[in-house]
Amino acid sequence: MNRKQYARTIVLMLIPFMVCAMPIQADNLESSSYKIQFGNFNITSGEKSSSNYKVTDTVGQTAAGPFGQYGSDSYFVGSGFQYIYPLQEFTFTISKTAIDFGTLTAGTHNTDSHTLTVSTKGAGGYTVYARELHPLEHTTTPSQTIPNTTCDAGACTISEAKVWNNQNIGGFGYNMSGQDIPADFSTLSHFRPFANQAVAEPAQVVMSGTGVVSDRQSTVTYKAGMFGSETAGEYETGIIYTAVPGY
């Protein structure tokens, strides 16, 4: 019997997001005892720079700033025009949206990868989450799957990467390398299984940063291997990445 198995394409899905800056409007502030026309008084604001630095500021506004923060258990307020200024410059890109493992055979691991890039001008940094729709499924017989990896010692989880080098241990998983990645991806041999949306596992952080960042990049390396008993054919799933800016 021909034991050659096939798993060709993972269709990756990116959840679109939108960050909207509300228009700023001046208004009158008044009561029975006072009236203040316009909602803000600025001495100066904007960008200042030289060959050595670049800074944005708002000086003299009536609210706390430039980075005033207020909050409780039920709300958070970022007060000041410096919170509004950077909203339009958050970007998240994926270098390619199709991963192809080619032909898989038992006793061999195949890999493919792409790059995630994040830029944010917000003081609150960012977080990128990832999860799968389901394990790799046969395209015509979904009950046939390539299970998520448990790594060499059977100890990796959706939140903790472990070494996965044994070619005889099949499965599906991913490694992260580069900037702003979780610490458990300590080598290129450390892998996790994806959180499985089909059984309500929570999406996991794969990148995060604080403060202003520019073109922070990480590489996601996907790996798949057969145990040898899987049905021949094509297998696929979807990976959802959600990038969240902080302000």
C-alpha positions in Angstrom: 0.0 0.0 0.0 1.3 3.4 -0.9 1.8 5.3 2.4 2.7 8.6 0.8 0.5 11.3 2.2 -0.3 14.8 1.1 -0.9 18.1 2.8 -0.6 21.0 0.4 -2.0 24.3 1.5 -3.0 26.1 4.6 -5.3 29.0 3.9 -4.4 31.8 6.3 -7.0 34.3 7.2 -6.4 37.8 8.5 -9.2 39.4 10.6 -9.4 43.0 9.3 -9.6 45.7 12.0 -10.2 49.5 11.9 -8.9 52.2 14.2 -10.9 55.4 13.9 -10.0 58.7 15.3 -13.0 60.7 16.3 -13.2 64.3 14.9 -12.1 66.9 17.5 -14.7 69.7 18.1 -14.5 72.8 20.2 -17.5 73.7 22.3 -18.6 76.1 25.0 -18.3 75.1 28.7 -20.8 76.8 30.9 -22.9 76.7 34.0 -25.0 79.2 36.0 -21.7 80.7 37.3 -19.2 80.6 34.4 -18.8 80.3 30.7 -15.6 79.1 28.9 -15.6 79.4 25.1 -13.9 76.6 23.2 -12.8 73.4 24.9 -9.1 73.8 24.8 -6.4 76.4 25.0 -3.0 75.6 23.4 0.2 77.5 23.6 1.8 75.3 21.0 1.4 71.9 19.5 2.8 69.8 16.6 6.1 68.2 15.7 9.6 69.5 16.6 12.7 67.9 15.3 16.4 68.2 14.5 19.1 65.9 13.2 19.1 64.2 16.7 15.5 64.0 17.8 11.8 64.2 16.9 9.1 65.0 19.3 5.4 65.8 19.2 3.7 67.9 21.9 0.6 69.8 23.1 1.4 72.6 25.5 -1.2 74.4 27.5 -4.3 72.3 27.0 -6.9 72.3 29.7 -7.0 68.5 30.1 -4.0 66.5 31.5 -1.4 65.7 28.9 0.4 64.8 26.9 -0.3 61.3 28.2 -2.9 61.7 31.0 -4.4 58.4 32.0 -7.5 57.8 34.1 -9.2 54.5 34.9 -11.1 52.1 37.1 -12.2 48.5 37.0 -14.8 49.4 34.4 -13.3 52.1 32.2 -10.1 53.6 30.8 -9.6 57.2 29.5 -6.6 58.4 27.7 -6.9 62.2 27.8 -5.1 64.7 25.6 -4.5 65.3 22.0 -1.3 63.2 22.0 -3.6 60.2 22.3 -5.5 61.2 19.2 -2.4 62.2 17.1 -0.9 58.7 16.4 -4.1 56.7 15.7 -3.8 56.7 11.9 -0.3 55.3 11.8 -0.8 51.8 13.2 0.0 49.1 10.6 0.1 45.3 10.6 1.1 43.3 7.5 1.7 39.6 6.6 4.3 38.9 3.9 2.2 36.1 2.3 -1.2 34.5 3.1 -0.7 31.0 1.7 1.5 28.3 3.3 2.3 25.3 1.2 4.0 22.2 2.8 4.2 20.3 -0.5 4.1 16.5 -0.3 4.3 15.1 3.2 5.6 11.6 4.0 5.8 9.7 7.3 9.1 10.3 9.1 9.7 13.7 7.6 8.8 17.2 8.7 8.0 19.9 6.1 8.1 23.7 6.9 7.1 27.0 5.3 7.1 30.5 6.8 6.1 34.1 6.5 6.8 37.4 8.2 4.6 39.6 10.4 5.4 43.3 10.6 4.0 45.9 13.1 4.3 49.6 13.4 2.5 51.8 16.0 2.9 55.3 17.1 0.7 54.8 20.1 2.1 55.0 23.7 0.3 51.8 24.6 2.2 49.5 22.2 0.4 46.6 20.6 -0.4 42.9 20.8 -0.9 40.2 18.1 -3.0 37.1 18.8 -3.2 33.9 16.7 -5.4 30.8 16.6 -6.5 28.2 14.1 -9.9 27.4 12.8 -9.3 23.7 13.5 -6.4 21.2 13.1 -5.4 20.3 9.5 -8.4 18.6 8.0 -8.7 16.4 4.8 -10.4 18.6 2.2 -12.9 16.0 1.2 -13.1 13.9 4.5 -12.9 16.4 7.3 -13.0 13.7 10.0 -9.5 12.7 8.8 -7.0 15.1 10.4 -3.3 15.7 11.1 -3.5 16.5 14.8 -1.8 19.4 16.5 1.7 18.7 17.7 2.5 17.6 21.2 6.3 18.0 20.5 9.0 15.5 21.4 8.2 15.0 25.1 4.5 15.5 24.7 4.7 18.6 26.8 4.1 21.6 24.6 0.8 23.5 24.9 -0.9 26.4 23.2 0.9 28.8 25.6 4.2 27.0 26.1 6.7 25.9 23.3 8.9 22.8 23.6 11.5 21.2 21.4 10.1 19.3 18.4 12.8 17.6 16.4 11.8 13.9 16.3 10.9 13.3 12.7 8.8 10.3 13.7 6.4 12.4 15.7 3.9 14.0 13.3 1.5 16.8 13.9 1.1 20.5 13.1 2.6 23.4 14.9 4.5 26.7 14.7 7.7 28.5 15.8 8.2 32.2 16.3 11.6 34.0 15.8 12.5 37.6 15.6 11.3 40.7 17.5 8.7 41.0 20.3 8.0 37.3 20.5 7.1 35.2 23.6 10.1 34.0 25.6 9.2 30.3 25.4 10.3 30.3 21.7 13.9 30.3 22.9 15.3 28.4 19.8 14.2 27.5 16.3 13.4 24.0 17.5 10.7 25.2 20.0 7.2 24.8 18.7 3.6 25.2 20.0 0.3 23.9 18.7 -2.1 26.7 17.7 -5.1 27.4 19.9 -8.0 25.6 18.4 -11.1 27.8 17.8 -13.3 24.7 17.1 -13.0 23.7 20.8 -13.1 27.3 22.1 -9.4 27.6 23.0 -8.4 31.3 23.5 -6.2 33.0 21.0 -2.6 33.3 22.1 -0.1 36.2 22.0 2.5 35.7 19.4 3.9 39.3 19.3 3.7 42.2 21.7 5.4 45.5 22.4 5.2 48.6 24.5 5.5 52.2 23.5 6.1 53.4 20.0 7.5 50.8 17.6 8.5 50.9 14.0 8.6 47.9 11.6 9.0 45.3 14.3 9.2 41.9 12.5 8.9 38.3 13.5 8.9 35.1 11.4 6.3 32.4 11.8 7.6 29.0 10.8 4.9 26.3 10.3 5.7 22.7 10.5 3.7 19.6 9.6 4.5 15.8 9.7 2.6 12.6 9.1 2.4 9.6 11.5 1.8 7.3 8.5 -1.8 6.2 9.0 -3.4 9.3 7.6 -5.6 9.2 4.5 -3.8 10.5 1.3 -5.0 13.8 -0.1 -4.9 17.5 0.7 -5.2 18.9 4.2 -5.9 22.5 5.2 -7.0 24.9 7.9 -7.1 28.7 8.5 -5.0 30.7 10.8 -6.5 33.9 12.2 -4.2 36.8 13.3 -5.7 39.7 15.3 -3.5 42.8 15.8 -4.6 45.1 18.6 -3.1 48.6 19.2 -2.9 50.0 22.7 -3.5 53.7 23.5 
